[in-house]
Amino acid sequence: MRTSRLYSRLTTASIVLAVILLLQLGAFYSRTAAAAPKVSAEPLDEITPKRGLTPADLEAIKTFEAARFSKDQQRLADDQQLDVLRVYAAQEKELEDRYLASLRVYEELAERKPNIIKIYYTRKDMRHGSATVFRKLMEAFLDVVDRNSVVLEDQDPELECSTEIADFSSLDVKFPEESIKKLSRAHKQVVDAIPGGNPFPDLYNHNGYVMLGGGYRTWTALLGIKALRRTGSTLPVEVFLRRKSDYNQAMCENVFPSLNAQCVVLSDRYGDRISPRLESLEDKALVPFLLLASSYEKVFWMDSNVFAAVSPDDMFESWLGTQYGFFGWRGKYATTLNPAYYEVVRLNPRTPEYTMDESAFLLDKQQNFENLMLAAYYELEGKNSFHKLFGQAKCGAGKHDSLSYATLFCDRREFRSQLLDDMGGLRLQRDPIGEFENMFEEYRPVRPMLYEVDPARLNPEVLTTPGRIFGSHDLTYDVDMLVLETMDLYVCHANDHMFKNVGTFCNDYVEQQRRYLVDHEIAIVNSSPRGLVGRPDDTSDEVKDRANAEVISKLVGVDRLPEWE
């Protein structure tokens, strides 16, 4: 046993001595052996044979690296190409979906009205939206109108413009029965050809304002947009121009974009075939075509001399807008509509009322596409027939009420405000929502919504004597100060403007007028809404129920007459 233990201890000691010896030998050789070459972190071109590489090694490494780089580049190019193909495939799928959706909508519209305009279009026509197919639709529409053009005999009823509602008998200026029947048949042909709704789902998007520019109108549009922004409105504006020669580079490329507005030349939307025809129309007759061509789904038309008193932005999405889809204001004069119009369109006559103010209104085009196209027909054929029926007074009041009569015929809803204040320097139009609230709630004063100003008073060349141009009553802000500061900025401190004789205005009038307005400060009226009717989610069910029961449910539809035999 003792021998065994001794042997075990000797074995352990031998192992320890062997390990120590090996460690000593390793240290000795590590001190005497040459150092192993290290991989350089420097660029490949700076590796030399001094570091252990021969020229042949260097060339081999370069060839290897070039091959690897080429493969990496090819792989990257393949990945990029694959990404492009994926994007292209997604675009083609989206195009296919839009194309099929438009076909389905057109088929549904054709089921309701079998004789609507038929147009042929392909996926390629819709690659950049529905602008091309819209142009085809309008070209076909004008062909239908031209095939059904009827000229009514000229009449001279010798009616004066009046604010008093006229008796039906005084407006019933007779036309030959055969002419009325012929126009009625033509009217039916055009109505049957118009789609009962917007056939292109992606044609319109978002909300915005539309104005007509060109020449002096471009200047007044600038003032109107500045007033709109003064109220806090942020929605975009499209300023249409009749022809390319109306395009003002400074305004369209610098000034308007800074105010979230853009110029749109009519031919860019309608093409060269029908634009010359539209360019010849009167300003007010052009409005339905501007709205049809606008990119907005809900559009607020504002004549260029209309200034916002408060921001109309909230009206676009109000609950009342969903119920009506068409807000307007009455005009100054009573209508002189000839009852023969009802014979033409085969409706029982309505009681005469006031004309429509064509200077401003809000329209939901998804709800009112059909009547908007019908209004365009009325304006195209206005001089031949419909203007002779709509406005028989010498001043022409009401002859452009085409959208209102088209809305009546198509049995759509229109809310027309009856509140109108003519204040000399401007005409005041009040908030239609506030007026609607007063129909089923305790009366409260209705805040101003729009100011319609005399465009002649917006010309800096004729302003010489300081004073208040637009009055001092029912103003939500100082309109005179806004106009003065805008003119000073864009005339006196701009290199490019349309006016020539503004020396007196800039050197004398601006400072004199500014001092006068500061010394004669006006009292600003309350511009807060009542708040009963707001957006759908912000309007209580109780308010909706009362409004429906006491106002909206009392609206009656049209009473149609049999067609002529």
Secondary structure, DSSP 8 states (H G I E B T S, - for coil): -HHHHHHHHHHHHHHHHHHHHHHHHHHHHHHHS--------S-GGG--GGGT--HHHHHHHHHHHHHHHHHHHHHHHHHHHHHHHHHHHHHHHHHHHHHHHHHHHHHHHHHH-TTS------TGGGTT-SHHHHHHHHHHHHHHHHHT----------B---SS---HHHH-----HHHHHHHHHHHHHHHHHS-SS-S-TTS--SEEEEEE-STHHHHHHHHHHHHHHHTT--S-EEEEESSGGG--HHIIIIIHHHTTEEEEEHHHHHHHHHHHHHHTS-TGGGHHHHHHHSS-SEEEEE-TTEEESS--HHHHT-HHHHHHSEEEEEEEEE-B--THHHHHHTB------EEE-TTEEEEEHHHHHHHHHHHHHHHHTIIIIIHHHHB-BTT-TTTTTHHHHHHHHTT---EEE--EEE-SSEEEEE-HHHHHHTTTS------EEEEEE-GGGG-GGG--S-S-SS-SSS-SS-HHHHHHHHHIIIIIT-S--S-S--HHIIIIIHHHHHHHHHHT-----------SS-SGGGS-HHHHHHHHHHTGGG-----B-----
